[in-house]
């Protein structure tokens, strides 16, 4: 997701600056391009930062081996992505399994329940299906200031609201370094874990559902870097939701449409 990606670039700049001493440099960012030594690109996550992708781009992703997408639906208690409906339709049109995620800010049980309801309302506006993974994107810096037990309890409250609404496939997206320290995975949330090695290869976190191994991957024929993940099982491959109504869409959506409180995608 975008916030983690921003942190990665800052770290890269710091490493270069440290290597070159006091020399002033401009950090160049090179995209990862396809290689047979890399992990699989089974899933891509999307938000309004990718509103420029066309239905043809989704077809390109599918032809490149992408099997699933996780689309940002909501953030906090009020934000809903303005391109949620069109991204759902384009992904479906390319034959991709569709899943959704919510960027969380909750620090109490009551806030977790309210955010979960916002998530449910947005997803129900675009699909009647409940056969998808509903993910909580858990990376807000505020969580690191809370105890692990508090975060676990808040996540359980969030999931309980989803379960009561009939959404029984949930998961937790977070940075791998937070697991067991800031938040726990469990049988209901085995994890979609983010960790980006400089030269990714092989597999990682086999007990988790997915490993997000790059935030800067550029598919052949595409002009935009995307987050890519390798799936460790079929958990994210069941979603074939059908659009039932439209949310507000705009093909001209820009980064300015994002909530100003976060750098998430």
WOCOR-V257120 format. One record per helix or strand of 2 or more residues. SS is the DSSP state (2 for helix, 1 for strand). FROM is the first residue (numbers start at 1). LEN is the number of residues. If there is no record, write none. Layout:
ss: <SS:SS>
from: <FROM:FROM>
len: <LEN:LEN>
This chain:
ss: <2:1:1:2:2:1:1:2:1:2:1:2:2:1:2:1:1:1:2:2>
from: <2:32:43:48:55:68:79:84:97:109:134:141:148:170:176:192:210:226:235:255>
len: <19:2:4:3:9:8:2:10:7:18:4:5:17:6:3:3:9:6:3:3>
